[in-house]
């Protein structure tokens, strides 16, 4: 296995990781900002008000995006398995 193959594999792994995690993190960020705006407007500083909406929205996002996430991860795993015979050279 050449250093170029290792770097390419690491690049692909980072790309897939970012591609899969960014939509979920984006949902959490948007909901967190909306809740912060609501808290600032109403001056309600309840701690559970920040966590519950984010947890629920991330859970719903995962439910909706799970087929796409699984497709991305399965495609990457298939590519890794396809490359296994070339690792020994």
MARKE-543059 format. One line per field, with one value per residue: z, x, y of N, C-alpha, C in turn; residue in three letters. Coordinates in pm, whole numbers, plus 50000, padded with zeros to 5 digits. Example, Ala and Ser with C-alpha at 12.3 -4.5 7.8 and 13.67 -1.06 7.14 Angstrom:
2
n_pz	50780,50708
n_px	51319,51285
n_py	49431,49775
ca_pz	50780,50714
ca_px	51230,51367
ca_py	49550,49894
c_pz	50780,50787
c_px	51320,51290
c_py	49670,50003
aa	ALA,SER
END
This chain:
89
n_pz	50000,49905,50010,49888,49841,50103,50187,50009,50088,50352,50298,50164,50375,50560,50405,50372,50640,50708,50520,50606,50869,50869,50785,51010,51219,51124,51147,51426,51485,51361,51496,51755,51733,51674,51911,52090,52002,52060,52340,52403,52322,52486,52735,52886,53060,53080,53125,53019,52803,52599,52541,52491,52247,52061,52086,52008,51743,51622,51649,51487,51245,51208,51175,50933,50758,50770,50568,50356,50485,50546,50287,50198,50381,50333,50066,50094,50254,50081,49884,50032,50090,49831,49773,49936,49836,49715,49921,50022,49850
n_px	50086,50069,50190,50036,49794,49708,49673,49473,49266,49229,49147,48904,48764,48743,48595,48350,48273,48234,48035,47822,47781,47741,47472,47312,47440,47396,47117,47092,47231,47074,46827,46917,46995,46747,46605,46763,46716,46443,46457,46598,46418,46198,46306,46327,46510,46542,46704,46632,46484,46659,46779,46582,46429,46643,46736,46507,46473,46712,46685,46456,46564,46764,46600,46473,46690,46826,46809,46960,47205,47282,47313,47534,47734,47735,47815,48077,48188,48166,48344,48584,48601,48629,48880,49047,49203,49415,49560,49772,49982
n_py	49883,50208,50535,50731,50600,50561,50826,50905,50735,50823,51084,51036,50914,51124,51301,51160,51142,51415,51478,51319,51404,51683,51771,51697,51832,52087,52110,52103,52339,52542,52513,52563,52833,52950,52893,53036,53297,53312,53285,53517,53711,53665,53661,53432,53206,52925,52618,52367,52440,52490,52242,52038,52104,52092,51829,51684,51781,51699,51423,51381,51470,51276,51052,51116,51150,50912,50698,50815,50864,50603,50506,50656,50570,50295,50287,50385,50182,49962,50044,50038,49762,49670,49761,49613,49386,49524,49633,49483,49508
ca_pz	50000,49891,50089,49815,49865,50241,50190,49938,50174,50463,50242,50142,50504,50615,50321,50407,50776,50702,50442,50685,50995,50854,50791,51146,51294,51076,51208,51565,51488,51327,51607,51868,51711,51689,52053,52153,51968,52140,52479,52416,52304,52598,52856,52959,53060,53129,53061,52939,52680,52493,52508,52442,52103,51982,52086,51924,51602,51574,51636,51366,51132,51189,51118,50793,50679,50789,50443,50283,50561,50526,50148,50194,50457,50264,49948,50137,50299,49961,49822,50115,50067,49695,49772,50026,49769,49678,50039,50049,49750
ca_px	50000,50154,50146,49930,49669,49669,49623,49345,49169,49201,49070,48768,48700,48708,48487,48225,48238,48177,47911,47717,47755,47705,47328,47262,47494,47327,46985,47112,47272,46959,46731,46979,46986,46606,46571,46833,46640,46320,46493,46635,46298,46105,46388,46314,46642,46527,46805,46571,46430,46760,46815,46472,46405,46757,46736,46396,46497,46819,46626,46373,46656,46823,46499,46449,46812,46890,46835,47069,47327,47319,47360,47670,47825,47744,47899,48217,48231,48184,48470,48694,48610,48678,49022,49124,49310,49529,49630,49892,50089
ca_py	50000,50326,50650,50801,50527,50589,50964,50908,50668,50914,51196,50987,50892,51255,51355,51090,51182,51550,51474,51256,51474,51824,51801,51683,51944,52207,52113,52143,52480,52627,52507,52631,52978,52990,52889,53149,53419,53306,53313,53658,53793,53647,53664,53306,53143,52788,52533,52260,52497,52480,52105,51955,52123,52046,51682,51638,51812,51611,51290,51380,51479,51144,50962,51151,51138,50782,50625,50880,50840,50462,50493,50711,50484,50166,50308,50395,50049,49879,50088,49986,49617,49650,49792,49525,49310,49609,49680,49406,49534
c_pz	50000,49980,50021,49837,50006,50251,50121,50021,50292,50416,50219,50274,50568,50537,50358,50547,50778,50629,50523,50808,50977,50852,50931,51233,51252,51135,51353,51577,51462,51442,51730,51854,51727,51836,52126,52125,52049,52287,52499,52406,52425,52734,52947,52949,53121,53052,52974,52809,52567,52450,52443,52293,52016,51975,51997,51777,51544,51557,51510,51240,51103,51129,50969,50705,50688,50659,50363,50352,50540,50385,50137,50263,50390,50140,49984,50181,50181,49891,49900,50091,49928,49688,49858,49953,49733,49799,50063,49955,49780
c_px	50091,50104,50034,49795,49617,49609,49488,49235,49130,49117,48924,48694,48658,48593,48353,48179,48174,48043,47795,47682,47706,47555,47270,47312,47427,47189,46996,47149,47154,46858,46788,46972,46843,46563,46639,46762,46511,46349,46529,46512,46206,46174,46362,46448,46637,46625,46743,46513,46532,46785,46703,46444,46520,46760,46626,46421,46608,46768,46539,46459,46723,46724,46477,46572,46879,46908,46951,47203,47374,47371,47504,47770,47843,47831,48046,48269,48253,48315,48590,48711,48663,48829,49108,49230,49433,49609,49762,50008,50164
c_py	50124,50440,50729,50734,50555,50729,50975,50845,50756,51032,51155,50966,51023,51317,51292,51130,51320,51552,51419,51340,51617,51851,51794,51798,52075,52221,52159,52290,52572,52629,52578,52783,53026,52992,53004,53280,53425,53339,53460,53748,53784,53657,53543,53234,53003,52698,52423,52312,52492,52336,52026,51980,52073,51894,51628,51663,51725,51469,51280,51389,51346,51046,50989,51126,51001,50704,50683,50856,50696,50438,50543,50618,50348,50179,50317,50258,49956,49914,50036,49836,49587,49671,49700,49444,49394,49656,49607,49435,49658
aa	UNK,UNK,UNK,UNK,UNK,UNK,UNK,UNK,UNK,UNK,UNK,UNK,UNK,UNK,UNK,UNK,UNK,UNK,UNK,UNK,UNK,UNK,UNK,UNK,UNK,UNK,UNK,UNK,UNK,UNK,UNK,UNK,UNK,UNK,UNK,UNK,UNK,UNK,UNK,UNK,UNK,UNK,UNK,UNK,UNK,UNK,UNK,UNK,UNK,UNK,UNK,UNK,UNK,UNK,UNK,UNK,UNK,UNK,UNK,UNK,UNK,UNK,UNK,UNK,UNK,UNK,UNK,UNK,UNK,UNK,UNK,UNK,UNK,UNK,UNK,UNK,UNK,UNK,UNK,UNK,UNK,UNK,UNK,UNK,UNK,UNK,UNK,UNK,UNK
END
